[in-house]
Amino acid sequence: MKFAVMGTGQVGGAIARKLDELGHDVVMGSRSPGGDSAARFTRETGIRVAGHAEAADHGEWIVNALPGEQAVAVLGQCAIAGKIIVDIANYDHAVDQPIAVPLGQAIQAAFPDVRLVKTLNSVSAHLMVDPAALGARHHVFVAGNDEAARAEVTALLRTFGWQSILDLGDLGACRAMEQLIPLWMRLEATFGGPDFNLAVVRGRG
């Protein structure tokens, strides 16, 4: 399958490498596709880096790993109608300020023809693509208005190694998912690193 991964930071790079490892055809979307860091990434991985619009043209699916404050503007420059968008991003300011409109809902509202699925936004980059590395059972959440798209993204997550996937239903779940970020940041500070995730435990009653 052809993927465009928007965002060349740690998270986008981890996702692009995993997709490439799984045999998918990946292009990274960057605001500086001709820069030294893009050239170095291509040398190291063999994954092509292009402008955002060119990457989107390539991708049958789009992975949004952009800073949340940039996502709508960047995606607005791209041909994305009808495509699945896997939104793994967060607003940077969400750590300190309440979220007015959750990012996942904002993207869906701006581009009503896309099939957006929110997931992985509260998971460390290394665990996104290798959940078994934690050595314990832990959960990833999925939400989206398109039930079929949620099922397709869930299937993709399973190829990443995820076993415990909680489908939270429609994008009304975005607020709860994105409000996990202040907790994540405090836990990272408490533990001195990002090697953790959340697990949901249910009683038997």
Salt bridges, closest charged atoms under 4 A:
GLU21 OE2 - LYS18 NZ 3.45
ASP25 OD1 - HIS58 NE2 3.35
GLU54 OE2 - ARG48 NH1 2.77
GLU69 OE2 - HIS93 ND1 2.86
ASP87 OD2 - LYS118 NZ 2.84
ASP146 OD2 - ARG115 NE 2.93
GLU152 OE2 - ARG115 NH2 3.29
ASP167 OD1 - ARG150 NE 2.86
GLU178 OE2 - LYS118 NZ 2.99
ASP195 OD1 - HIS126 NE2 3.03
